[in-house]
């Protein structure tokens, strides 16, 4: 798994990392996904 190459890519990288259900499950994910429905 690679990391961001520039400072501008950090936000997108962290967002994808923490919302990836295969890597981890956090309570915030449920709130985020329920707000999309």
mmCIF entry with sequence, helices, sheets and N, C-alpha, C, O atoms, coordinates in Angstrom:
data_MODEL
# 
_entry.id   MODEL 
# 
_entity.id                         1 
_entity.type                       polymer 
_entity.pdbx_number_of_molecules   1 
# 
_entity_poly.entity_id                      1 
_entity_poly.type                           'polypeptide(L)' 
_entity_poly.nstd_linkage                   no 
_entity_poly.nstd_monomer                   no 
_entity_poly.pdbx_seq_one_letter_code       
;(UNK)(UNK)(UNK)(UNK)(UNK)(UNK)(UNK)(UNK)(UNK)(UNK)(UNK)(UNK)(UNK)(UNK)(UNK)(UNK)
(UNK)(UNK)(UNK)(UNK)(UNK)(UNK)(UNK)(UNK)(UNK)(UNK)(UNK)(UNK)(UNK)(UNK)(UNK)(UNK)
(UNK)(UNK)(UNK)(UNK)(UNK)
;
_entity_poly.pdbx_seq_one_letter_code_can   XXXXXXXXXXXXXXXXXXXXXXXXXXXXXXXXXXXXX 
_entity_poly.pdbx_strand_id                 A 
# 
loop_
_entity_poly_seq.entity_id 
_entity_poly_seq.num 
_entity_poly_seq.mon_id 
_entity_poly_seq.hetero 
1 1  UNK n 
1 2  UNK n 
1 3  UNK n 
1 4  UNK n 
1 5  UNK n 
1 6  UNK n 
1 7  UNK n 
1 8  UNK n 
1 9  UNK n 
1 10 UNK n 
1 11 UNK n 
1 12 UNK n 
1 13 UNK n 
1 14 UNK n 
1 15 UNK n 
1 16 UNK n 
1 17 UNK n 
1 18 UNK n 
1 19 UNK n 
1 20 UNK n 
1 21 UNK n 
1 22 UNK n 
1 23 UNK n 
1 24 UNK n 
1 25 UNK n 
1 26 UNK n 
1 27 UNK n 
1 28 UNK n 
1 29 UNK n 
1 30 UNK n 
1 31 UNK n 
1 32 UNK n 
1 33 UNK n 
1 34 UNK n 
1 35 UNK n 
1 36 UNK n 
1 37 UNK n 
# 
_struct_asym.id          A 
_struct_asym.entity_id   1 
# 
loop_
_struct_conf.conf_type_id 
_struct_conf.id 
_struct_conf.pdbx_PDB_helix_id 
_struct_conf.beg_label_comp_id 
_struct_conf.beg_label_asym_id 
_struct_conf.beg_label_seq_id 
_struct_conf.pdbx_beg_PDB_ins_code 
_struct_conf.end_label_comp_id 
_struct_conf.end_label_asym_id 
_struct_conf.end_label_seq_id 
_struct_conf.pdbx_end_PDB_ins_code 
_struct_conf.beg_auth_comp_id 
_struct_conf.beg_auth_asym_id 
_struct_conf.beg_auth_seq_id 
_struct_conf.end_auth_comp_id 
_struct_conf.end_auth_asym_id 
_struct_conf.end_auth_seq_id 
_struct_conf.pdbx_PDB_helix_class 
_struct_conf.details 
_struct_conf.pdbx_PDB_helix_length 
HELX_P HELX_P1 AA1 UNK A 7  ? UNK A 9  ? UNK A 7  UNK A 9  5 ? 3  
HELX_P HELX_P2 AA2 UNK A 10 ? UNK A 19 ? UNK A 10 UNK A 19 1 ? 10 
HELX_P HELX_P3 AA3 UNK A 27 ? UNK A 36 ? UNK A 27 UNK A 36 1 ? 10 
# 
_struct_conf_type.id          HELX_P 
_struct_conf_type.criteria    ? 
_struct_conf_type.reference   ? 
# 
loop_
_atom_site.group_PDB 
_atom_site.id 
_atom_site.type_symbol 
_atom_site.label_atom_id 
_atom_site.label_alt_id 
_atom_site.label_comp_id 
_atom_site.label_asym_id 
_atom_site.label_entity_id 
_atom_site.label_seq_id 
_atom_site.pdbx_PDB_ins_code 
_atom_site.Cartn_x 
_atom_site.Cartn_y 
_atom_site.Cartn_z 
_atom_site.occupancy 
_atom_site.B_iso_or_equiv 
_atom_site.pdbx_formal_charge 
_atom_site.auth_seq_id 
_atom_site.auth_comp_id 
_atom_site.auth_asym_id 
_atom_site.auth_atom_id 
_atom_site.pdbx_PDB_model_num 
ATOM 1   N N  . UNK A 1 1  ? 0.856   -1.168 0.000  1.00 0.00 ? 1  UNK A N  1 
ATOM 2   C CA . UNK A 1 1  ? 0.000   0.000  0.000  1.00 0.00 ? 1  UNK A CA 1 
ATOM 3   C C  . UNK A 1 1  ? 0.901   1.229  0.000  1.00 0.00 ? 1  UNK A C  1 
ATOM 4   O O  . UNK A 1 1  ? 1.760   1.383  0.868  1.00 0.00 ? 1  UNK A O  1 
ATOM 5   N N  . UNK A 1 2  ? 0.700   2.073  -0.952 1.00 0.00 ? 2  UNK A N  1 
ATOM 6   C CA . UNK A 1 2  ? 1.498   3.287  -1.049 1.00 0.00 ? 2  UNK A CA 1 
ATOM 7   C C  . UNK A 1 2  ? 0.822   4.454  -0.363 1.00 0.00 ? 2  UNK A C  1 
ATOM 8   O O  . UNK A 1 2  ? -0.370  4.417  -0.060 1.00 0.00 ? 2  UNK A O  1 
ATOM 9   N N  . UNK A 1 3  ? 1.589   5.465  -0.131 1.00 0.00 ? 3  UNK A N  1 
ATOM 10  C CA . UNK A 1 3  ? 1.074   6.664  0.505  1.00 0.00 ? 3  UNK A CA 1 
ATOM 11  C C  . UNK A 1 3  ? 1.011   7.807  -0.479 1.00 0.00 ? 3  UNK A C  1 
ATOM 12  O O  . UNK A 1 3  ? 1.385   7.655  -1.641 1.00 0.00 ? 3  UNK A O  1 
ATOM 13  N N  . UNK A 1 4  ? 0.541   8.954  -0.020 1.00 0.00 ? 4  UNK A N  1 
ATOM 14  C CA . UNK A 1 4  ? 0.451   10.122 -0.893 1.00 0.00 ? 4  UNK A CA 1 
ATOM 15  C C  . UNK A 1 4  ? 1.840   10.636 -1.259 1.00 0.00 ? 4  UNK A C  1 
ATOM 16  O O  . UNK A 1 4  ? 2.771   10.580 -0.455 1.00 0.00 ? 4  UNK A O  1 
ATOM 17  N N  . UNK A 1 5  ? 1.960   11.128 -2.468 1.00 0.00 ? 5  UNK A N  1 
ATOM 18  C CA . UNK A 1 5  ? 3.251   11.642 -2.942 1.00 0.00 ? 5  UNK A CA 1 
ATOM 19  C C  . UNK A 1 5  ? 3.417   13.133 -2.647 1.00 0.00 ? 5  UNK A C  1 
ATOM 20  O O  . UNK A 1 5  ? 4.535   13.615 -2.464 1.00 0.00 ? 5  UNK A O  1 
ATOM 21  N N  . UNK A 1 6  ? 2.300   13.857 -2.602 1.00 0.00 ? 6  UNK A N  1 
ATOM 22  C CA . UNK A 1 6  ? 2.367   15.296 -2.352 1.00 0.00 ? 6  UNK A CA 1 
ATOM 23  C C  . UNK A 1 6  ? 1.426   15.657 -1.212 1.00 0.00 ? 6  UNK A C  1 
ATOM 24  O O  . UNK A 1 6  ? 0.558   14.870 -0.836 1.00 0.00 ? 6  UNK A O  1 
ATOM 25  N N  . UNK A 1 7  ? 1.605   16.838 -0.673 1.00 0.00 ? 7  UNK A N  1 
ATOM 26  C CA . UNK A 1 7  ? 0.746   17.308 0.408  1.00 0.00 ? 7  UNK A CA 1 
ATOM 27  C C  . UNK A 1 7  ? -0.707  17.412 -0.051 1.00 0.00 ? 7  UNK A C  1 
ATOM 28  O O  . UNK A 1 7  ? -1.623  17.178 0.737  1.00 0.00 ? 7  UNK A O  1 
ATOM 29  N N  . UNK A 1 8  ? -0.921  17.754 -1.299 1.00 0.00 ? 8  UNK A N  1 
ATOM 30  C CA . UNK A 1 8  ? -2.270  17.877 -1.836 1.00 0.00 ? 8  UNK A CA 1 
ATOM 31  C C  . UNK A 1 8  ? -3.021  16.558 -1.915 1.00 0.00 ? 8  UNK A C  1 
ATOM 32  O O  . UNK A 1 8  ? -4.251  16.552 -1.975 1.00 0.00 ? 8  UNK A O  1 
ATOM 33  N N  . UNK A 1 9  ? -2.308  15.446 -1.916 1.00 0.00 ? 9  UNK A N  1 
ATOM 34  C CA . UNK A 1 9  ? -2.937  14.127 -2.001 1.00 0.00 ? 9  UNK A CA 1 
ATOM 35  C C  . UNK A 1 9  ? -3.264  13.533 -0.632 1.00 0.00 ? 9  UNK A C  1 
ATOM 36  O O  . UNK A 1 9  ? -3.934  12.503 -0.555 1.00 0.00 ? 9  UNK A O  1 
ATOM 37  N N  . UNK A 1 10 ? -2.805  14.162 0.441  1.00 0.00 ? 10 UNK A N  1 
ATOM 38  C CA . UNK A 1 10 ? -2.963  13.603 1.784  1.00 0.00 ? 10 UNK A CA 1 
ATOM 39  C C  . UNK A 1 10 ? -4.426  13.470 2.181  1.00 0.00 ? 10 UNK A C  1 
ATOM 40  O O  . UNK A 1 10 ? -4.825  12.428 2.702  1.00 0.00 ? 10 UNK A O  1 
ATOM 41  N N  . UNK A 1 11 ? -5.234  14.496 1.951  1.00 0.00 ? 11 UNK A N  1 
ATOM 42  C CA . UNK A 1 11 ? -6.636  14.453 2.365  1.00 0.00 ? 11 UNK A CA 1 
ATOM 43  C C  . UNK A 1 11 ? -7.373  13.311 1.674  1.00 0.00 ? 11 UNK A C  1 
ATOM 44  O O  . UNK A 1 11 ? -8.078  12.549 2.335  1.00 0.00 ? 11 UNK A O  1 
ATOM 45  N N  . UNK A 1 12 ? -7.225  13.180 0.369  1.00 0.00 ? 12 UNK A N  1 
ATOM 46  C CA . UNK A 1 12 ? -7.888  12.097 -0.353 1.00 0.00 ? 12 UNK A CA 1 
ATOM 47  C C  . UNK A 1 12 ? -7.398  10.735 0.118  1.00 0.00 ? 12 UNK A C  1 
ATOM 48  O O  . UNK A 1 12 ? -8.190  9.803  0.257  1.00 0.00 ? 12 UNK A O  1 
ATOM 49  N N  . UNK A 1 13 ? -6.101  10.615 0.363  1.00 0.00 ? 13 UNK A N  1 
ATOM 50  C CA . UNK A 1 13 ? -5.531  9.358  0.829  1.00 0.00 ? 13 UNK A CA 1 
ATOM 51  C C  . UNK A 1 13 ? -6.126  8.956  2.175  1.00 0.00 ? 13 UNK A C  1 
ATOM 52  O O  . UNK A 1 13 ? -6.550  7.814  2.351  1.00 0.00 ? 13 UNK A O  1 
ATOM 53  N N  . UNK A 1 14 ? -6.157  9.887  3.119  1.00 0.00 ? 14 UNK A N  1 
ATOM 54  C CA . UNK A 1 14 ? -6.692  9.580  4.444  1.00 0.00 ? 14 UNK A CA 1 
ATOM 55  C C  . UNK A 1 14 ? -8.178  9.270  4.393  1.00 0.00 ? 14 UNK A C  1 
ATOM 56  O O  . UNK A 1 14 ? -8.654  8.387  5.107  1.00 0.00 ? 14 UNK A O  1 
ATOM 57  N N  . UNK A 1 15 ? -8.914  9.987  3.556  1.00 0.00 ? 15 UNK A N  1 
ATOM 58  C CA . UNK A 1 15 ? -10.343 9.732  3.431  1.00 0.00 ? 15 UNK A CA 1 
ATOM 59  C C  . UNK A 1 15 ? -10.585 8.321  2.903  1.00 0.00 ? 15 UNK A C  1 
ATOM 60  O O  . UNK A 1 15 ? -11.416 7.591  3.442  1.00 0.00 ? 15 UNK A O  1 
ATOM 61  N N  . UNK A 1 16 ? -9.868  7.936  1.857  1.00 0.00 ? 16 UNK A N  1 
ATOM 62  C CA . UNK A 1 16 ? -10.022 6.584  1.318  1.00 0.00 ? 16 UNK A CA 1 
ATOM 63  C C  . UNK A 1 16 ? -9.574  5.531  2.325  1.00 0.00 ? 16 UNK A C  1 
ATOM 64  O O  . UNK A 1 16 ? -10.183 4.465  2.422  1.00 0.00 ? 16 UNK A O  1 
ATOM 65  N N  . UNK A 1 17 ? -8.519  5.820  3.071  1.00 0.00 ? 17 UNK A N  1 
ATOM 66  C CA . UNK A 1 17 ? -7.999  4.878  4.054  1.00 0.00 ? 17 UNK A CA 1 
ATOM 67  C C  . UNK A 1 17 ? -9.014  4.609  5.157  1.00 0.00 ? 17 UNK A C  1 
ATOM 68  O O  . UNK A 1 17 ? -9.293  3.455  5.480  1.00 0.00 ? 17 UNK A O  1 
ATOM 69  N N  . UNK A 1 18 ? -9.561  5.666  5.731  1.00 0.00 ? 18 UNK A N  1 
ATOM 70  C CA . UNK A 1 18 ? -10.463 5.497  6.860  1.00 0.00 ? 18 UNK A CA 1 
ATOM 71  C C  . UNK A 1 18 ? -11.862 5.048  6.461  1.00 0.00 ? 18 UNK A C  1 
ATOM 72  O O  . UNK A 1 18 ? -12.602 4.548  7.308  1.00 0.00 ? 18 UNK A O  1 
ATOM 73  N N  . UNK A 1 19 ? -12.244 5.210  5.209  1.00 0.00 ? 19 UNK A N  1 
ATOM 74  C CA . UNK A 1 19 ? -13.559 4.758  4.759  1.00 0.00 ? 19 UNK A CA 1 
ATOM 75  C C  . UNK A 1 19 ? -13.514 3.387  4.098  1.00 0.00 ? 19 UNK A C  1 
ATOM 76  O O  . UNK A 1 19 ? -14.547 2.882  3.658  1.00 0.00 ? 19 UNK A O  1 
ATOM 77  N N  . UNK A 1 20 ? -12.341 2.781  4.022  1.00 0.00 ? 20 UNK A N  1 
ATOM 78  C CA . UNK A 1 20 ? -12.194 1.461  3.414  1.00 0.00 ? 20 UNK A CA 1 
ATOM 79  C C  . UNK A 1 20 ? -12.640 0.392  4.408  1.00 0.00 ? 20 UNK A C  1 
ATOM 80  O O  . UNK A 1 20 ? -11.954 0.142  5.399  1.00 0.00 ? 20 UNK A O  1 
ATOM 81  N N  . UNK A 1 21 ? -13.774 -0.232 4.151  1.00 0.00 ? 21 UNK A N  1 
ATOM 82  C CA . UNK A 1 21 ? -14.323 -1.237 5.063  1.00 0.00 ? 21 UNK A CA 1 
ATOM 83  C C  . UNK A 1 21 ? -13.449 -2.482 5.149  1.00 0.00 ? 21 UNK A C  1 
ATOM 84  O O  . UNK A 1 21 ? -13.510 -3.204 6.144  1.00 0.00 ? 21 UNK A O  1 
ATOM 85  N N  . UNK A 1 22 ? -12.639 -2.749 4.132  1.00 0.00 ? 22 UNK A N  1 
ATOM 86  C CA . UNK A 1 22 ? -11.757 -3.914 4.175  1.00 0.00 ? 22 UNK A CA 1 
ATOM 87  C C  . UNK A 1 22 ? -10.600 -3.708 5.150  1.00 0.00 ? 22 UNK A C  1 
ATOM 88  O O  . UNK A 1 22 ? -10.050 -4.683 5.660  1.00 0.00 ? 22 UNK A O  1 
ATOM 89  N N  . UNK A 1 23 ? -10.228 -2.479 5.414  1.00 0.00 ? 23 UNK A N  1 
ATOM 90  C CA . UNK A 1 23 ? -9.120  -2.199 6.327  1.00 0.00 ? 23 UNK A CA 1 
ATOM 91  C C  . UNK A 1 23 ? -9.580  -2.014 7.766  1.00 0.00 ? 23 UNK A C  1 
ATOM 92  O O  . UNK A 1 23 ? -8.950  -2.525 8.692  1.00 0.00 ? 23 UNK A O  1 
ATOM 93  N N  . UNK A 1 24 ? -10.671 -1.287 7.954  1.00 0.00 ? 24 UNK A N  1 
ATOM 94  C CA . UNK A 1 24 ? -11.145 -1.035 9.314  1.00 0.00 ? 24 UNK A CA 1 
ATOM 95  C C  . UNK A 1 24 ? -12.614 -0.632 9.293  1.00 0.00 ? 24 UNK A C  1 
ATOM 96  O O  . UNK A 1 24 ? -13.132 -0.141 8.291  1.00 0.00 ? 24 UNK A O  1 
ATOM 97  N N  . UNK A 1 25 ? -13.260 -0.852 10.418 1.00 0.00 ? 25 UNK A N  1 
ATOM 98  C CA . UNK A 1 25 ? -14.654 -0.441 10.569 1.00 0.00 ? 25 UNK A CA 1 
ATOM 99  C C  . UNK A 1 25 ? -14.728 0.558  11.719 1.00 0.00 ? 25 UNK A C  1 
ATOM 100 O O  . UNK A 1 25 ? -14.340 0.252  12.846 1.00 0.00 ? 25 UNK A O  1 
ATOM 101 N N  . UNK A 1 26 ? -15.222 1.736  11.427 1.00 0.00 ? 26 UNK A N  1 
ATOM 102 C CA . UNK A 1 26 ? -15.351 2.785  12.430 1.00 0.00 ? 26 UNK A CA 1 
ATOM 103 C C  . UNK A 1 26 ? -16.805 3.232  12.509 1.00 0.00 ? 26 UNK A C  1 
ATOM 104 O O  . UNK A 1 26 ? -17.519 3.177  11.507 1.00 0.00 ? 26 UNK A O  1 
ATOM 105 N N  . UNK A 1 27 ? -17.256 3.675  13.682 1.00 0.00 ? 27 UNK A N  1 
ATOM 106 C CA . UNK A 1 27 ? -18.637 4.161  13.807 1.00 0.00 ? 27 UNK A CA 1 
ATOM 107 C C  . UNK A 1 27 ? -18.950 5.302  12.838 1.00 0.00 ? 27 UNK A C  1 
ATOM 108 O O  . UNK A 1 27 ? -20.089 5.436  12.391 1.00 0.00 ? 27 UNK A O  1 
ATOM 109 N N  . UNK A 1 28 ? -17.963 6.116  12.515 1.00 0.00 ? 28 UNK A N  1 
ATOM 110 C CA . UNK A 1 28 ? -18.193 7.253  11.612 1.00 0.00 ? 28 UNK A CA 1 
ATOM 111 C C  . UNK A 1 28 ? -18.593 6.777  10.224 1.00 0.00 ? 28 UNK A C  1 
ATOM 112 O O  . UNK A 1 28 ? -19.301 7.483  9.506  1.00 0.00 ? 28 UNK A O  1 
ATOM 113 N N  . UNK A 1 29 ? -18.143 5.578  9.836  1.00 0.00 ? 29 UNK A N  1 
ATOM 114 C CA . UNK A 1 29 ? -18.502 5.056  8.522  1.00 0.00 ? 29 UNK A CA 1 
ATOM 115 C C  . UNK A 1 29 ? -20.011 4.868  8.406  1.00 0.00 ? 29 UNK A C  1 
ATOM 116 O O  . UNK A 1 29 ? -20.599 5.182  7.372  1.00 0.00 ? 29 UNK A O  1 
ATOM 117 N N  . UNK A 1 30 ? -20.627 4.363  9.446  1.00 0.00 ? 30 UNK A N  1 
ATOM 118 C CA . UNK A 1 30 ? -22.073 4.147  9.415  1.00 0.00 ? 30 UNK A CA 1 
ATOM 119 C C  . UNK A 1 30 ? -22.807 5.475  9.254  1.00 0.00 ? 30 UNK A C  1 
ATOM 120 O O  . UNK A 1 30 ? -23.766 5.570  8.489  1.00 0.00 ? 30 UNK A O  1 
ATOM 121 N N  . UNK A 1 31 ? -22.359 6.486  9.969  1.00 0.00 ? 31 UNK A N  1 
ATOM 122 C CA . UNK A 1 31 ? -22.986 7.805  9.865  1.00 0.00 ? 31 UNK A CA 1 
ATOM 123 C C  . UNK A 1 31 ? -22.778 8.387  8.472  1.00 0.00 ? 31 UNK A C  1 
ATOM 124 O O  . UNK A 1 31 ? -23.697 8.966  7.893  1.00 0.00 ? 31 UNK A O  1 
ATOM 125 N N  . UNK A 1 32 ? -21.566 8.233  7.933  1.00 0.00 ? 32 UNK A N  1 
ATOM 126 C CA . UNK A 1 32 ? -21.255 8.772  6.614  1.00 0.00 ? 32 UNK A CA 1 
ATOM 127 C C  . UNK A 1 32 ? -22.108 8.107  5.546  1.00 0.00 ? 32 UNK A C  1 
ATOM 128 O O  . UNK A 1 32 ? -22.717 8.791  4.724  1.00 0.00 ? 32 UNK A O  1 
ATOM 129 N N  . UNK A 1 33 ? -22.156 6.783  5.552  1.00 0.00 ? 33 UNK A N  1 
ATOM 130 C CA . UNK A 1 33 ? -22.905 6.065  4.527  1.00 0.00 ? 33 UNK A CA 1 
ATOM 131 C C  . UNK A 1 33 ? -24.410 6.271  4.674  1.00 0.00 ? 33 UNK A C  1 
ATOM 132 O O  . UNK A 1 33 ? -25.125 6.334  3.674  1.00 0.00 ? 33 UNK A O  1 
ATOM 133 N N  . UNK A 1 34 ? -24.898 6.376  5.909  1.00 0.00 ? 34 UNK A N  1 
ATOM 134 C CA . UNK A 1 34 ? -26.331 6.587  6.088  1.00 0.00 ? 34 UNK A CA 1 
ATOM 135 C C  . UNK A 1 34 ? -26.745 7.978  5.606  1.00 0.00 ? 34 UNK A C  1 
ATOM 136 O O  . UNK A 1 34 ? -27.886 8.172  5.185  1.00 0.00 ? 34 UNK A O  1 
ATOM 137 N N  . UNK A 1 35 ? -25.832 8.939  5.663  1.00 0.00 ? 35 UNK A N  1 
ATOM 138 C CA . UNK A 1 35 ? -26.168 10.284 5.182  1.00 0.00 ? 35 UNK A CA 1 
ATOM 139 C C  . UNK A 1 35 ? -26.245 10.329 3.657  1.00 0.00 ? 35 UNK A C  1 
ATOM 140 O O  . UNK A 1 35 ? -26.867 11.230 3.095  1.00 0.00 ? 35 UNK A O  1 
ATOM 141 N N  . UNK A 1 36 ? -25.620 9.369  2.990  1.00 0.00 ? 36 UNK A N  1 
ATOM 142 C CA . UNK A 1 36 ? -25.660 9.321  1.531  1.00 0.00 ? 36 UNK A CA 1 
ATOM 143 C C  . UNK A 1 36 ? -26.968 8.725  1.007  1.00 0.00 ? 36 UNK A C  1 
ATOM 144 O O  . UNK A 1 36 ? -27.340 8.950  -0.145 1.00 0.00 ? 36 UNK A O  1 
ATOM 145 N N  . UNK A 1 37 ? -27.649 7.977  1.845  1.00 0.00 ? 37 UNK A N  1 
ATOM 146 C CA . UNK A 1 37 ? -28.879 7.303  1.397  1.00 0.00 ? 37 UNK A CA 1 
ATOM 147 C C  . UNK A 1 37 ? -30.079 8.190  1.428  1.00 0.00 ? 37 UNK A C  1 
ATOM 148 O O  . UNK A 1 37 ? -31.177 7.757  1.079  1.00 0.00 ? 37 UNK A O  1 
# 
